[in-house]
């Protein structure tokens, strides 16, 4: 069986289980959504937010990209941010990176930041490398490659968290006293745990 056919079969089984336990389950959710949290994460197939948080349908509004990067010029990201904050009124935003991130590892291997205008992936990795240049330069010594990579994942998350915090849509929400807490965390694929690195709300910004 084709892997996609397997996915469709699992979907039918999943849907049937929900209807068996609650016949109105899907009709109720079809009426609208009210997620409490916007999840901004990496596209890595091992870091599925609903699965690793045990979330129920309707709890998370999700945007994912390579290496969980925050870029004010990314219209896909910004449209998600605006809709989540202005329309859905989420009260939390989780920015989640993960150890073993392919984007960070690619940036570590990259000799120097480059700009290939025809290759979006190379541009992204180059921008990631540029942001981490000081951390990479100071990563010598006796640290193992894995330790260096993990430290860079955390450094990258802190850089992206600062960008998230500075976005006008976030600042405007806080200025209007809208309840909104930002969370920065890393997912450890090796043990399955989320590790909180930072947290900020409008009161922290005064």
ZIHUBEL-V736574 format. One line per field, one symbol per residue. ss: DSSP state (h for helix, s for strand, l for the rest). A space follows every 50 residues. Layout:
ss: ???
//
This chain:
ss: llhhhhhhhhhhhhhhhhhhhlllhhhhhlllllllssssssllllllhh hhhllllllsssssshhhllllllhhhhhhhhhhhhhllllsssssssll lhhhhhhhhllllllllllhhhhhhhhhhhhlhhhhhlllllllhhhhhh hhhhhhhhhhhhhhhhlhhhhhhhhlllllssssssssllllssssssss shhhhl
//
